Amino acid sequence: MPTDKSDLRQNLRARRRALSADEQHQAARRLAVNLTGTRLFLTSRRVACYLPNDGEIDTAPVIEHIRRLRKILYLPVLSRLSHDRLWFAEAGPKTKLTPNRFGIPEPVVESRDLVRAQELDLILLPLVGFDDQGNRLGMGGGFYDRSLEFLRHRNHWRKPHLLGIAYDFQRVNGLAADPWDVPLQGVVTDQAVYLF
């Protein structure tokens, strides 16, 4: 496995895109079962998830559980002002979605209906790779790190809680953490629950 972040990112993205539709479907179902048994998920009411892109593990079964348990689902929305941060919008089954500048669907809502990360109980983050210390390798845009930057300055971290969700093969040895990285509290995969 490559150690350079760029090479590692390329390798892991290719690996998840190579999965068959059946492998993707089975992994997504197993991940949802693993996630919905965690205390962090069960005790959270306002839960942010994401819609998959570029081979990310399918979140449809997770979203189904969020709605069935009558939790409030939020999806990320790129900031219309700074373009480098995320806000979150409540997303019901009939919420209209439109592709953002990266082609990822996001809710069509008024600016006044957007909430900041601080108002959420749990954020389920996409990732390309992760290690046993809670370090997350993302796509390289830094959107989540900038949006969650306030957590690095807290002595007592209350919320939002941060869980990555991924395929188990995305677990790697020792990612180098950058000063701006916001660590995860855990990662849930199709095979296991890793809490840090």
Secondary structure, DSSP 8 states (H G I E B T S, - for coil): ---SHHHHHHHHHHHHHTS-HHHHHHHHHHHHHHHHTSHHHHT-SEEE-----TT----HHHHHHHHHTT-EEEEEEE-SSSSSSEEEEE--TT--EEE-TTS-EEE---GGGEE-GGG-SEEEE--SEE-TTS-EE-SSS-HHHHHTGGGGG-SS--SSEEEEEE-GGGB-S-----TT----SEEEESS-EEE-
